[in-house]
Amino acid sequence: MAASNPHMDLDPKYDDYDFPTTAPETKSGHPGHTTEEQDAQVHQLRAMLEQAGYKDRLDTLTLLRFLRARKFNVEHSKQMFIDCEKWRKEFGTDDLVTTFDYKEKPKVFEYYPQYYHKTDKDGRPVYIEQLGKIDLNAMYKITTAERMLSNLVVEYEKLADPRLPACSRKSGKLLETCCSIMDLKGVGITRVSSVYGYVKQASAISQNYYPERLGRLYLINAPWGFSNAFNFVKGFLDPVTVQKIHILGGGYQTELLEQVPKENLPKQFGGECECKGGCMLSDAGPWQESEWAKAPKWAKEETAAEKKEESVAAPVKEQAGTKPKEADSDVAAITEALQNTATASMNSTIPPQGKGEDVKADGLKGDAKAPV
């Protein structure tokens, strides 16, 4: 049964939510804070998609995310949704979440840790990525780029359900975004060019097919000259996105701990958390706590399908040649800034110990603190 929401029209046919549906902050176009015109645009978009033959993912929260991503231009939002559904079919996304087995994850994480771990002070999932450790040559002896992207997609699906719903239940408010920490320690000239292509492709998946999922982004241990490079590319970003990005050098801990509780932040980043077996493989968070966690809808649908068909679906064939349409995005712009930094570094003399820059993306000014 659809949850009641006095501030937003919900459709009982699609809006079967079992978590809060009102956004905590009063922002236009966000659930619980929509205008009559925006509600009408949701209905219009849904009707257009139904007429085009679409039946899945037509709930109000999803449609609002696509509408916000396209500034409530219904035609543009419709095209974005259609492109997303086409990609999901080609990539095998709906089946991937139940069939993909990333057995090599522990070994891959030795070179490229990327994981969700507990929550920030707003109750959102914290996502951590360490770009400085990436060694694609070593990784490709363990896995493939296609399997890495498949894992990325599976984790995005799990962010949507069960992670965010569990966090929403625990916090008592709708949470649709995560707090991301991107550690740039060790990212230098030799690494940037090798990882740029993969990271940009991964960010395109995020921007094109999982819109409106970034709450805050902290870039820590930013290399020398990074803020100047980012200052150039930020002009191509939506100002709303720019406000979410915080560029910090080696002295990042004070500001980061203002957003992430010390007990939730892994010890290696200045926190106190030391999960048994390591934080990066623990997947600790409300989605693992019985009081807040519930079986994701995709798991229920899989069980129902198995009972109906009395057989297990065949494994999904990986789409090695499928590449998402590239788009300007937050992470894409960040990697471009890294690329620009590397290029500039080759044409200038860099001090042996450049100082980290603690700045916010909107100001890009601040005192240099610890060396990177």
C-alpha positions in Angstrom: 0.0 0.0 0.0 1.3 3.4 -0.9 2.6 5.5 2.0 0.6 8.7 2.6 2.3 12.0 1.8 0.3 15.2 2.4 2.8 17.3 0.3 3.0 15.2 -2.8 0.6 13.3 -5.1 1.4 9.5 -5.0 0.1 7.0 -7.5 -1.2 3.8 -5.7 -0.5 1.8 -8.9 3.3 2.5 -8.8 4.1 4.2 -5.4 4.3 1.1 -3.1 6.8 2.6 -0.7 7.6 1.2 2.8 9.9 4.1 3.9 9.4 7.9 4.3 8.7 9.8 1.1 9.3 13.4 2.1 12.7 15.0 1.5 14.2 16.5 4.7 15.1 19.8 3.0 12.6 22.2 1.4 13.8 22.3 -2.2 11.6 22.8 -5.2 11.0 19.7 -7.2 12.0 17.3 -4.3 9.5 14.8 -2.9 7.1 16.5 -0.5 8.0 20.0 -1.8 6.6 20.0 -5.4 4.4 22.6 -6.9 1.1 21.8 -8.6 2.8 22.3 -12.0 5.6 19.9 -11.1 3.0 17.3 -9.9 1.3 17.7 -13.3 4.6 17.2 -15.1 5.1 13.9 -13.2 1.7 12.7 -14.4 2.4 13.9 -17.9 5.7 12.1 -18.0 4.2 8.9 -16.7 1.3 9.0 -19.2 3.8 9.5 -22.1 5.9 6.6 -20.9 2.9 4.4 -20.4 1.7 5.2 -23.9 5.2 4.3 -25.2 4.8 0.9 -23.6 6.9 1.3 -20.4 5.6 -0.4 -17.2 8.5 -0.5 -14.8 10.2 2.2 -12.8 7.3 4.7 -13.2 7.0 5.5 -9.6 6.9 9.1 -8.5 10.3 9.3 -6.8 12.0 7.9 -9.8 10.2 10.2 -12.3 11.0 13.2 -10.1 14.7 12.3 -10.2 14.7 12.2 -14.0 12.7 15.5 -14.1 15.1 17.3 -11.8 18.0 16.0 -13.9 16.5 17.7 -16.9 15.2 20.9 -15.2 11.6 19.6 -15.4 11.6 19.6 -19.2 9.2 16.7 -19.8 10.4 15.9 -23.3 14.0 15.8 -22.3 13.2 13.8 -19.2 11.3 11.3 -21.3 14.2 10.9 -23.7 16.6 10.4 -20.7 14.3 7.7 -19.3 14.0 5.9 -22.7 17.8 6.0 -23.1 18.2 4.6 -19.6 15.7 1.7 -20.3 17.4 0.9 -23.6 20.8 0.7 -21.8 19.3 -1.4 -19.0 18.1 -3.9 -21.5 21.3 -4.0 -23.5 23.5 -4.2 -20.3 21.2 -6.8 -18.7 20.9 -4.7 -15.6 17.6 -6.2 -14.2 19.1 -9.7 -14.2 22.7 -8.7 -13.4 21.8 -7.7 -9.8 20.7 -11.3 -9.0 23.2 -13.3 -11.1 26.5 -11.4 -11.0 29.1 -12.9 -8.7 32.1 -10.7 -8.2 34.3 -13.4 -6.7 37.5 -11.5 -7.4 36.4 -8.4 -5.4 38.9 -8.8 -2.5 41.8 -9.0 -4.9 40.5 -6.2 -7.1 40.1 -4.0 -4.0 43.8 -4.3 -3.3 44.3 -2.0 -6.3 41.0 -0.1 -6.5 38.9 0.0 -3.2 35.4 1.3 -3.9 32.8 0.5 -1.3 29.8 1.7 0.8 30.4 2.0 4.5 27.9 3.1 7.2 26.4 6.6 7.1 27.1 10.3 7.4 25.5 12.7 10.0 22.5 13.1 7.7 21.9 9.4 7.6 23.1 8.9 4.0 25.2 6.0 2.9 28.9 6.8 2.7 30.7 5.8 -0.5 34.5 5.6 -0.5 36.8 5.3 -3.5 40.6 5.3 -3.6 41.8 6.3 -7.0 45.5 6.5 -6.0 45.8 2.8 -5.7 44.6 1.9 -9.2 46.9 -0.3 -11.2 44.9 -1.3 -14.3 47.6 -3.6 -15.6 47.6 -5.6 -12.4 43.8 -5.5 -12.2 43.3 -6.8 -15.7 45.2 -9.9 -14.8 42.5 -10.5 -12.1 39.3 -9.2 -13.8 38.1 -7.2 -16.9 36.8 -3.7 -17.5 33.4 -5.2 -18.3 33.2 -7.0 -15.0 34.3 -3.9 -13.1 31.5 -2.0 -14.8 29.1 -4.8 -14.0 30.0 -4.6 -10.4 29.6 -0.8 -10.4 26.1 -1.2 -11.9 25.1 -3.9 -9.3 26.3 -1.6 -6.5 24.1 1.3 -7.9 21.1 -1.1 -8.0 21.8 -2.0 -4.3 22.2 1.7 -3.4 18.6 2.2 -4.7 17.4 -0.8 -2.9 18.1 -1.9 -0.1 20.6 0.7 1.1 18.7 4.0 0.7 15.3 2.6 1.9 17.0 1.2 5.0 18.7 4.6 5.7 15.4 6.4 5.2 13.7 4.1 7.7 16.4 4.6 10.3 16.6 8.4 9.9 12.8 8.8 9.6 13.2 10.9 6.4 13.5 10.3 2.7 17.2 9.9 1.6 17.9 9.6 -2.1 21.6 10.5 -2.2 24.9 9.4 -0.7 28.0 11.1 0.7 31.0 10.2 -1.5 34.6 10.4 -0.5 37.2 10.2 -3.3 40.7 9.7 -2.0 43.3 11.1 -4.5 46.4 10.2 -2.5 48.9 8.8 -4.9 47.2 10.0 -8.0 50.0 11.4 -10.2 51.1 11.8 -13.8 51.8 8.2 -14.4 48.4 7.0 -13.1 46.0 9.7 -14.5 46.1 8.8 -18.1 45.7 5.1 -17.5 42.6 5.4 -15.3 41.0 8.4 -17.0 39.1 6.4 -19.6 37.7 3.9 -17.2 36.6 6.4 -14.6 35.0 8.7 -17.2 33.1 5.7 -18.6 32.0 4.7 -15.1 30.9 8.3 -14.3 28.9 8.4 -17.5 26.8 5.4 -16.3 26.2 7.4 -13.0 25.2 10.6 -14.8 23.1 9.1 -17.5 21.3 6.2 -15.8 21.4 6.9 -12.1 20.6 10.7 -11.9 20.3 12.8 -8.7 22.3 10.4 -6.5 25.1 12.7 -5.4 24.5 14.4 -2.0 28.0 15.5 -1.2 31.4 14.7 -2.7 34.7 15.2 -0.8 37.9 14.9 -2.7 40.6 14.4 -0.2 44.4 14.4 -0.6 43.9 16.5 -3.7 47.2 16.8 -5.6 49.2 20.0 -6.2 47.4 22.2 -8.7 44.2 20.3 -8.7 41.9 23.1 -7.6 43.1 25.3 -10.4 42.4 22.6 -13.0 39.0 22.0 -11.4 38.3 25.7 -11.4 38.5 25.6 -15.2 36.2 22.6 -15.7 33.6 23.6 -13.1 32.3 26.1 -15.5 30.8 23.3 -17.5 29.0 21.9 -14.4 25.5 22.7 -13.1 26.0 25.2 -10.2 23.9 22.9 -8.0 26.5 20.1 -8.5 29.4 22.5 -7.9 28.0 23.3 -4.5 28.1 19.7 -3.5 31.8 19.3 -4.2 34.5 19.9 -1.6 38.1 19.8 -2.6 40.4 19.1 0.3 44.2 18.5 0.6 46.0 16.5 3.2 44.4 18.4 6.1 40.9 17.2 5.2 40.0 15.5 8.5 38.4 18.4 10.3 36.0 19.2 7.6 35.3 15.6 6.7 34.5 14.8 10.3 32.0 17.6 10.4 29.9 15.5 8.0 30.9 11.9 8.8 30.7 10.6 12.5 34.2 9.6 13.7 32.8 6.2 14.7 31.6 5.6 11.1 34.7 6.7 9.3 37.4 4.1 8.6 40.5 4.6 10.8 42.8 5.2 7.8 40.9 8.4 7.0 41.0 9.7 10.6 38.0 7.9 12.0 37.7 5.3 14.6 36.0 2.4 12.7 37.9 -0.8 12.4 35.5 -3.4 11.0 36.4 -7.1 11.5 37.9 -8.2 8.2 38.3 -4.6 7.0 35.9 -1.8 6.4 36.1 -2.1 2.6 34.6 -5.6 2.6 32.2 -5.2 5.5 29.3 -3.5 3.7 28.3 -2.2 7.2 25.3 0.1 7.4 21.5 0.2 8.2 20.9 -2.1 5.2 22.6 -4.9 7.3 20.6 -4.1 10.5 17.5 -6.2 10.9 15.5 -3.4 12.4 15.8 -1.3 9.2 16.7 -3.7 6.5 14.1 -5.4 4.2 14.4 -7.6 1.3 14.9 -5.5 -1.9 12.1 -5.5 -4.4 14.4 -7.1 -7.1 15.0 -10.0 -4.8 11.2 -10.5 -4.2 10.6 -10.3 -7.9 13.3 -12.9 -8.6 11.7 -15.2 -6.1 8.3 -14.8 -7.5 9.6 -15.3 -11.1 11.4 -18.5 -10.0 8.2 -19.9 -8.4 6.2 -19.0 -11.5 8.6 -20.5 -14.0 9.8 -23.2 -11.7 13.2 -22.7 -13.0 16.3 -20.6 -12.4 16.9 -17.9 -15.0 20.0 -18.4 -17.2 23.0 -16.3 -16.3 23.2 -13.0 -18.0 25.7 -12.7 -20.8 28.1 -9.8 -20.2 27.8 -7.0 -22.7 31.5 -6.4 -23.4 30.8 -4.0 -26.2 28.2 -1.9 -24.6 29.3 1.6 -23.8 27.1 4.3 -22.3 26.8 7.7 -23.9 29.3 10.0 -22.4 28.0 13.1 -20.6 29.4 16.0 -18.6 29.2 14.8 -15.0 30.7 15.5 -11.6 33.2 12.6 -11.6 33.9 13.1 -15.3 34.8 16.7 -14.6 37.0 15.6 -11.7 38.9 13.2 -13.8 39.3 15.8 -16.5 40.7 18.1 -13.8 43.2 15.4 -12.9 44.1 15.0 -16.6 44.7 18.7 -16.9 46.7 18.7 -13.7 48.9 15.9 -15.1 49.4 17.7 -18.4 50.3 20.9 -16.7 52.7 19.1 -14.4 54.6 17.7 -17.4 55.2 21.3 -18.6 56.2 22.8 -15.4 58.4 22.1 -12.4 56.5 20.7 -9.5 57.9 21.1 -6.0 59.0 17.7 -4.5 56.3 18.1 -1.8 53.4 20.2 -3.2 51.0 21.3 -0.5 47.5 20.0 -0.4 44.7 22.5 -1.0 41.8 22.7 1.3 39.1 24.4 -0.7 35.5 24.2 -1.6 34.4 24.0 -5.2 32.3 27.1 -5.0 35.2 29.2 -3.7 38.3 27.3 -4.7 40.3 29.3 -2.1 41.7 28.4 1.2 44.9 27.8 3.2 47.2 25.0 2.1 47.7 22.7 5.0 49.5 19.3 4.9 51.7 18.1 2.1 50.2 15.6 -0.2 
